[in-house]
Amino acid sequence: MRYKAWIGLVIALMTGDALAAPQTIVSPATRVNLMELYTSEGCDSCPPAEEWLSGFTDDRRLWKQLVPVAFHVDYWDEQGWKDPFDSRLYTQRQQQISAKAGTRTIYTPEFVLNGGEWQNWFNHRPLELPDPTMPGVLSLTADGYSIHVHFAGGATAERLEAHVVLLAFGVAVHVGAGENAGAVLSHDFLVLSYTHGMLTAKGNGYDSVMVLAPSAVKAPRYALAGWVSKADDPEPLQAAGGWITAP
């Protein structure tokens, strides 16, 4: 009996994550703003920008009016330090935003608010959010790394795209080379995994099931965030985010 009980406990521990209840995050009906930071551990002007973004972890607007995310780009890798969190996909999104603005210039740190370049950080001006609109409600239901996206709002004749990210907080890295050599950098709103794809119109809304790539990064805290936009348009219609337990 003791042996069977021990085997049952091991199985329960091994399957606990798979059997955990799905976690759901729901936006308000009013628009939630998306703030993107394009950054790199190889850039010595990026740590102050990341520190500023980290301040939103205690901001009353977090998740209710604002979803911040930090994408680590890959074009600093040739300067002597390979950023462990960078991805070519993140650079391509930054390039898409730049192309929409009519320029091919990309740089770090770059802040993007609701799909457009936001430079007020460089002028030490506070973040002022636009007046809220009513685009609809976005919900994200996570079952492990499988995310069910539902957007109730807008005209179902439009082609919409969904974007989903897994975020980590309090991740510290000792940088061994490059412009930040010797520094210990702490990351919040760190994008660990990113996926995007088209939504399917169903009834009065849109749906899709998307799968995030698993991440082995250990962090004190995690969040799930996502946004919807028109196809091939970086400007979000609605965003949602919230704290979750590790998938």
C-alpha positions as CSV (number, residue, x, y, z in Angstrom):
1,M,0.0,0.0,0.0
2,R,2.8,2.4,0.9
3,Y,4.5,1.6,-2.5
4,K,1.3,2.3,-4.4
5,A,0.7,5.5,-2.5
6,W,4.3,6.6,-3.3
7,I,3.8,5.8,-7.0
8,G,0.6,7.7,-7.0
9,L,2.3,10.8,-5.5
10,V,5.1,10.7,-8.1
11,I,2.5,10.5,-10.9
12,A,0.5,13.4,-9.4
13,L,3.6,15.6,-9.2
14,M,4.7,14.7,-12.7
15,T,1.3,15.5,-14.2
16,G,0.4,18.4,-11.9
17,D,1.1,21.1,-14.5
18,A,-0.9,19.3,-17.2
19,L,-3.9,18.9,-14.9
20,A,-3.8,22.5,-13.6
21,A,-6.9,24.6,-14.3
22,P,-6.5,26.9,-17.3
23,Q,-5.7,30.5,-16.5
24,T,-7.8,33.3,-18.1
25,I,-6.9,36.9,-18.6
26,V,-9.6,39.3,-19.8
27,S,-9.2,42.9,-20.9
28,P,-11.7,45.7,-20.0
29,A,-14.0,46.9,-22.8
30,T,-12.0,50.1,-23.0
31,R,-8.7,50.1,-24.9
32,V,-5.6,48.8,-23.2
33,N,-2.5,50.5,-24.5
34,L,0.5,48.5,-25.7
35,M,4.0,49.8,-24.9
36,E,6.9,48.0,-26.6
37,L,10.6,48.4,-25.7
38,Y,13.2,47.2,-28.2
39,T,16.4,46.6,-26.3
40,S,19.5,44.5,-26.0
41,E,22.0,43.4,-23.3
42,G,24.7,44.5,-25.8
43,C,23.6,48.2,-25.7
44,D,25.0,50.4,-22.9
45,S,22.1,52.9,-23.2
46,C,19.5,50.2,-22.8
47,P,19.6,49.5,-19.0
48,P,18.2,52.9,-18.1
49,A,15.3,52.4,-20.5
50,E,14.6,48.9,-19.0
51,E,14.8,50.3,-15.5
52,W,12.2,52.9,-16.4
53,L,9.9,50.2,-17.9
54,S,10.3,48.1,-14.8
55,G,8.7,50.9,-12.8
56,F,5.3,49.9,-14.3
57,T,5.2,46.7,-12.3
58,D,3.9,48.9,-9.4
59,D,1.8,51.3,-11.6
60,R,-1.9,51.4,-11.0
61,R,-2.5,51.4,-14.7
62,L,-0.8,48.1,-15.3
63,W,-2.9,45.5,-17.1
64,K,-6.0,47.8,-16.8
65,Q,-4.8,50.5,-19.1
66,L,-1.3,49.5,-20.1
67,V,0.6,46.4,-21.2
68,P,4.4,46.8,-21.4
69,V,6.6,44.3,-23.2
70,A,10.4,44.2,-23.7
71,F,11.7,42.6,-27.0
72,H,15.4,41.9,-27.1
73,V,16.7,42.3,-30.7
74,D,19.5,40.4,-32.3
75,Y,21.5,43.0,-34.2
76,W,23.8,43.8,-31.3
77,D,25.2,40.2,-31.2
78,E,28.2,41.0,-33.3
79,Q,29.5,43.5,-30.7
80,G,30.9,40.8,-28.5
81,W,27.9,39.6,-26.4
82,K,25.1,37.3,-27.5
83,D,21.9,38.4,-25.8
84,P,20.3,35.1,-24.5
85,F,16.8,36.5,-24.9
86,D,17.1,38.0,-28.4
87,S,15.3,36.7,-31.5
88,R,15.2,37.6,-35.2
89,L,11.4,37.7,-34.9
90,Y,11.6,40.6,-32.6
91,T,13.9,42.5,-34.9
92,Q,11.5,41.8,-37.8
93,R,8.6,43.3,-35.8
94,Q,10.7,46.4,-35.1
95,Q,11.4,46.7,-38.8
96,Q,7.7,46.3,-39.6
97,I,6.9,49.2,-37.3
98,S,9.7,51.3,-38.8
99,A,8.5,50.5,-42.4
100,K,5.0,51.6,-41.5
101,A,6.4,55.0,-40.3
102,G,8.1,55.4,-43.6
103,T,11.7,54.9,-42.4
104,R,14.1,52.0,-42.3
105,T,15.9,53.2,-39.2
106,I,15.8,50.9,-36.2
107,Y,17.7,51.5,-32.9
108,T,17.9,50.6,-29.2
109,P,16.4,51.6,-26.9
110,E,13.3,52.3,-28.9
111,F,9.9,52.7,-27.3
112,V,6.7,52.1,-29.3
113,L,3.3,53.1,-28.0
114,N,0.3,51.6,-29.8
115,G,2.3,50.8,-32.9
116,G,4.1,54.2,-33.3
117,E,7.5,55.5,-32.1
118,W,7.3,57.1,-28.7
119,Q,10.3,59.4,-27.8
120,N,9.1,61.1,-24.7
121,W,11.3,58.9,-22.5
122,F,14.3,60.6,-24.0
123,N,12.9,64.0,-23.0
124,H,12.1,62.7,-19.4
125,R,8.4,63.3,-20.0
126,P,5.8,61.1,-18.1
127,L,3.7,58.6,-20.0
128,E,0.4,60.1,-20.8
129,L,-2.1,57.6,-22.3
130,P,-4.6,58.6,-25.0
131,D,-8.3,58.9,-24.2
132,P,-9.9,55.5,-24.0
133,T,-12.0,54.0,-26.9
134,M,-14.2,51.0,-26.8
135,P,-12.7,48.4,-29.3
136,G,-14.0,45.3,-27.6
137,V,-12.9,42.6,-25.1
138,L,-9.9,40.4,-25.6
139,S,-9.5,37.2,-23.5
140,L,-6.5,34.9,-23.3
141,T,-6.9,31.4,-21.8
142,A,-3.7,29.6,-21.1
143,D,-3.6,25.8,-20.7
144,G,0.1,25.3,-20.4
145,Y,1.7,26.8,-23.5
146,S,-1.5,26.5,-25.5
147,I,-3.4,29.8,-25.6
148,H,-7.0,30.3,-26.6
149,V,-7.5,33.8,-27.9
150,H,-11.0,35.3,-28.2
151,F,-11.8,38.9,-29.3
152,A,-15.4,40.1,-29.1
153,G,-15.6,43.4,-31.0
154,G,-15.1,45.0,-34.3
155,A,-16.5,44.1,-37.7
156,T,-16.1,40.4,-38.4
157,A,-15.4,41.2,-42.1
158,E,-11.9,42.4,-41.2
159,R,-8.9,40.2,-41.2
160,L,-7.4,40.3,-37.7
161,E,-4.1,39.0,-36.3
162,A,-3.4,37.9,-32.7
163,H,0.0,38.3,-30.9
164,V,0.8,36.5,-27.7
165,V,3.8,36.7,-25.4
166,L,5.1,35.0,-22.2
167,L,6.7,37.6,-19.9
168,A,9.2,37.1,-17.1
169,F,10.1,39.4,-14.2
170,G,13.2,39.7,-12.0
171,V,15.5,37.9,-14.4
172,A,19.2,38.8,-13.6
173,V,22.1,38.3,-16.1
174,H,25.8,38.9,-15.6
175,V,27.0,40.2,-18.9
176,G,30.5,38.9,-19.8
177,A,31.4,41.1,-22.8
178,G,30.3,43.9,-25.0
179,E,29.3,47.4,-23.9
180,N,27.8,46.2,-20.6
181,A,30.7,43.9,-19.7
182,G,30.8,43.2,-16.0
183,A,27.3,44.5,-15.3
184,V,24.5,42.6,-13.8
185,L,21.3,43.4,-15.6
186,S,17.8,42.8,-14.3
187,H,14.9,42.4,-16.7
188,D,11.2,42.8,-16.2
189,F,8.4,42.5,-18.8
190,L,11.0,40.3,-20.6
191,V,9.6,38.5,-23.7
192,L,10.5,34.8,-23.3
193,S,8.3,33.5,-26.1
194,Y,6.3,35.1,-28.8
195,T,3.8,33.8,-31.4
196,H,1.3,35.4,-33.8
197,G,-1.2,34.3,-36.3
198,M,-4.5,35.0,-37.9
199,L,-7.8,34.9,-36.1
200,T,-10.9,33.2,-37.4
201,A,-14.2,35.1,-37.4
202,K,-16.9,33.2,-35.5
203,G,-20.3,34.7,-34.8
204,N,-19.8,38.2,-33.3
205,G,-16.1,37.7,-32.5
206,Y,-12.8,36.1,-33.4
207,D,-11.1,33.0,-32.2
208,S,-7.8,31.2,-32.4
209,V,-5.7,28.7,-30.5
210,M,-2.0,29.5,-30.5
211,V,1.0,27.7,-29.0
212,L,4.0,29.4,-27.3
213,A,7.4,27.9,-27.5
214,P,8.4,26.5,-24.1
215,S,10.9,28.4,-22.1
216,A,13.4,27.0,-19.6
217,V,14.0,30.5,-18.0
218,K,13.3,30.5,-14.2
219,A,11.9,33.7,-12.9
220,P,10.3,34.9,-9.6
221,R,7.2,36.0,-11.6
222,Y,5.5,35.5,-14.9
223,A,2.8,37.2,-16.9
224,L,0.8,36.5,-20.1
225,A,0.0,39.3,-22.6
226,G,-1.5,39.6,-26.0
227,W,-3.0,42.0,-28.5
228,V,-5.0,42.0,-31.7
229,S,-4.4,44.1,-34.8
230,K,-5.5,44.3,-38.4
231,A,-3.5,42.0,-40.6
232,D,0.0,43.2,-41.3
233,D,-0.5,46.3,-39.1
234,P,1.6,46.8,-36.0
235,E,-1.0,49.1,-34.3
236,P,-3.0,47.1,-31.7
237,L,-6.8,47.4,-31.6
238,Q,-6.9,45.9,-28.1
239,A,-4.4,44.4,-25.6
240,A,-4.7,42.3,-22.5
241,G,-2.2,41.1,-19.8
242,G,-2.0,39.7,-16.4
243,W,0.0,37.7,-13.9
244,I,0.0,33.9,-14.2
245,T,1.7,30.9,-12.6
246,A,4.5,29.4,-14.6
247,P,3.3,27.2,-17.5
